[in-house]
Amino acid sequence: MIYIFHFSIGIVSLFLKFFVIQIPKEVPHPDNNSPLDLSNPADIIIYIVIPIIFVALYFLSRKRKKNNN
């Protein structure tokens, strides 16, 4: 009985390894990523300028909300 249990666990693990647990091809993963290229203006705008604007707007809205109360 124990041997059948171990055999079934082996079959299930092989199934999971080869059919279910796969890295999708369309999604970036660590071995095909490249570092941020700061010579590209679009990267500078997307990764530096826009987050700074959002943080500044957040603090300005908090300040306005605090002054209104």
C-alpha atoms as a printed R data frame, in Angstrom:
   type eleno elety resid chain resno      x      y       z
1  ATOM     1    CA   MET     A     1  0.000  0.000   0.000
2  ATOM     2    CA   ILE     A     2  2.815  2.420   0.866
3  ATOM     3    CA   TYR     A     3  4.561  1.649  -2.430
4  ATOM     4    CA   ILE     A     4  1.454  2.557  -4.399
5  ATOM     5    CA   PHE     A     5  1.224  5.856  -2.478
6  ATOM     6    CA   HIS     A     6  4.856  6.727  -3.242
7  ATOM     7    CA   PHE     A     7  4.415  5.736  -6.885
8  ATOM     8    CA   SER     A     8  1.339  7.961  -7.231
9  ATOM     9    CA   ILE     A     9  3.205 10.896  -5.642
10 ATOM    10    CA   GLY     A    10  5.998 10.365  -8.188
11 ATOM    11    CA   ILE     A    11  3.550 10.380 -11.093
12 ATOM    12    CA   VAL     A    12  1.839 13.538  -9.803
13 ATOM    13    CA   SER     A    13  5.170 15.331  -9.324
14 ATOM    14    CA   LEU     A    14  6.248 14.432 -12.871
15 ATOM    15    CA   PHE     A    15  2.932 15.723 -14.191
16 ATOM    16    CA   LEU     A    16  3.327 19.003 -12.314
17 ATOM    17    CA   LYS     A    17  6.936 19.389 -13.372
18 ATOM    18    CA   PHE     A    18  6.408 18.913 -17.097
19 ATOM    19    CA   PHE     A    19  2.892 20.159 -17.751
20 ATOM    20    CA   VAL     A    20  1.702 22.613 -15.129
21 ATOM    21    CA   ILE     A    21  4.713 24.415 -13.659
22 ATOM    22    CA   GLN     A    22  6.111 26.310 -16.647
23 ATOM    23    CA   ILE     A    23  7.430 29.840 -17.052
24 ATOM    24    CA   PRO     A    24  5.260 31.683 -19.574
25 ATOM    25    CA   LYS     A    25  7.124 32.736 -22.701
26 ATOM    26    CA   GLU     A    26  5.383 36.139 -23.043
27 ATOM    27    CA   VAL     A    27  6.140 37.339 -19.493
28 ATOM    28    CA   PRO     A    28  9.558 38.858 -18.729
29 ATOM    29    CA   HIS     A    29 11.611 36.908 -16.240
30 ATOM    30    CA   PRO     A    30 15.084 37.469 -14.725
31 ATOM    31    CA   ASP     A    31 17.133 35.789 -17.423
32 ATOM    32    CA   ASN     A    32 15.807 37.949 -20.289
33 ATOM    33    CA   ASN     A    33 15.552 41.357 -18.579
34 ATOM    34    CA   SER     A    34 17.866 44.215 -19.419
35 ATOM    35    CA   PRO     A    35 18.885 47.075 -17.116
36 ATOM    36    CA   LEU     A    36 17.183 50.451 -17.275
37 ATOM    37    CA   ASP     A    37 18.547 52.526 -20.186
38 ATOM    38    CA   LEU     A    38 18.671 56.128 -18.978
39 ATOM    39    CA   SER     A    39 19.826 57.390 -22.376
40 ATOM    40    CA   ASN     A    40 16.300 56.756 -23.673
41 ATOM    41    CA   PRO     A    41 14.020 59.751 -22.937
42 ATOM    42    CA   ALA     A    42 10.932 57.542 -22.660
43 ATOM    43    CA   ASP     A    43 12.543 55.510 -19.864
44 ATOM    44    CA   ILE     A    44 13.452 58.680 -17.992
45 ATOM    45    CA   ILE     A    45  9.893 59.993 -18.256
46 ATOM    46    CA   ILE     A    46  8.236 56.693 -17.319
47 ATOM    47    CA   TYR     A    47 10.529 55.598 -14.487
48 ATOM    48    CA   ILE     A    48 11.696 58.904 -12.967
49 ATOM    49    CA   VAL     A    49  9.540 61.913 -13.907
50 ATOM    50    CA   ILE     A    50  6.052 60.401 -13.583
51 ATOM    51    CA   PRO     A    51  6.700 58.797 -10.153
52 ATOM    52    CA   ILE     A    52  8.120 62.103  -8.853
53 ATOM    53    CA   ILE     A    53  5.009 63.913 -10.112
54 ATOM    54    CA   PHE     A    54  2.720 61.371  -8.412
55 ATOM    55    CA   VAL     A    55  4.573 61.661  -5.099
56 ATOM    56    CA   ALA     A    56  4.479 65.475  -5.283
57 ATOM    57    CA   LEU     A    57  0.738 65.458  -6.070
58 ATOM    58    CA   TYR     A    58  0.114 63.094  -3.175
59 ATOM    59    CA   PHE     A    59  1.877 65.350  -0.675
60 ATOM    60    CA   LEU     A    60  0.197 68.457  -2.091
61 ATOM    61    CA   SER     A    61 -3.239 66.859  -1.769
62 ATOM    62    CA   ARG     A    62 -2.484 65.840   1.834
63 ATOM    63    CA   LYS     A    63 -1.371 69.372   2.624
64 ATOM    64    CA   ARG     A    64 -4.544 70.850   1.090
65 ATOM    65    CA   LYS     A    65 -6.733 68.358   2.915
66 ATOM    66    CA   LYS     A    66 -5.001 69.146   6.211
67 ATOM    67    CA   ASN     A    67 -5.392 72.916   5.663
68 ATOM    68    CA   ASN     A    68 -9.120 72.572   4.857
69 ATOM    69    CA   ASN     A    69 -9.861 70.813   8.161
